[in-house]
Amino acid sequence: MNTAGKSLHYLVEKWLAPAPAMRIRVVQFGRMRGDSRRYVHVEASAPGSSRAIFFFRHEDGCWCVFPPRIARPSMSGYQLAA
């Protein structure tokens, strides 16, 4: 598992670029309905501005700004030996 560049702490700094005067807080966290994957809603606020973003945990343990793919039913055919 390669989490060096995909930890939640790293992504908060990358996407929200907190400055010393900025306050970072977790607004909400939990699991998504259906597949129970984790998400975190983080907000960065400073006097006169605020930014917020959702982060999603993927199967490999990395956090990303986009949700993981939903596993969907699929069919495949097998060649039968004659």
C-alpha positions in Angstrom: 0.0 0.0 0.0 1.5 3.3 -1.1 0.1 6.0 1.2 3.1 8.4 1.0 1.4 10.9 -1.3 -2.2 10.0 -0.5 -2.6 10.4 3.3 -5.5 12.5 4.4 -3.2 15.0 6.1 -1.2 15.4 2.9 -4.4 16.0 0.8 -5.8 18.5 3.2 -2.6 20.6 2.8 -2.5 20.1 -0.9 -6.2 21.0 -1.7 -7.0 23.5 1.1 -3.5 25.0 1.4 -3.9 26.0 5.1 -2.0 29.2 6.1 -1.1 29.9 9.7 -4.2 32.1 10.2 -6.5 29.4 8.7 -8.5 27.1 10.9 -9.0 23.5 9.7 -11.8 21.4 11.0 -13.6 18.2 10.2 -17.2 19.1 9.6 -18.5 15.6 9.1 -17.3 12.0 8.7 -18.9 8.7 8.3 -19.7 5.9 5.8 -21.4 6.2 2.5 -24.7 4.4 2.1 -24.7 1.2 0.1 -21.0 0.2 0.2 -20.0 1.6 3.6 -16.9 3.3 2.4 -15.5 6.1 4.5 -15.6 9.9 3.7 -14.5 13.0 5.5 -15.8 16.6 5.0 -13.1 19.1 5.9 -13.4 22.9 6.0 -10.6 25.5 6.0 -11.7 29.0 7.2 -10.0 32.3 7.6 -11.3 35.8 8.2 -13.4 36.6 5.1 -13.1 33.2 3.4 -13.8 29.5 3.8 -13.3 26.4 1.6 -14.6 22.9 2.1 -14.0 19.6 0.3 -14.9 15.9 0.7 -12.3 13.2 0.8 -13.1 9.5 0.1 -11.1 6.5 1.3 -10.4 3.9 -1.4 -9.9 0.1 -1.1 -6.1 0.4 -1.1 -6.2 2.8 2.0 -5.5 6.0 0.1 -7.7 9.1 0.4 -8.8 10.9 -2.8 -11.0 13.8 -3.7 -13.1 11.6 -5.9 -15.3 8.7 -4.7 -14.2 5.1 -5.4 -15.9 3.2 -8.2 -19.0 1.3 -7.2 -18.7 -2.5 -7.8 -21.4 -3.4 -10.3 -22.7 -6.8 -11.3 -21.0 -8.1 -14.4 -21.3 -11.2 -16.5 -18.5 -13.1 -18.2 -18.6 -16.1 -20.4 -16.3 -19.1 -20.0 -15.2 -21.2 -22.8 -16.2 -24.8 -22.2 -13.7 -27.5 -23.1 -15.1 -29.9 -25.8 
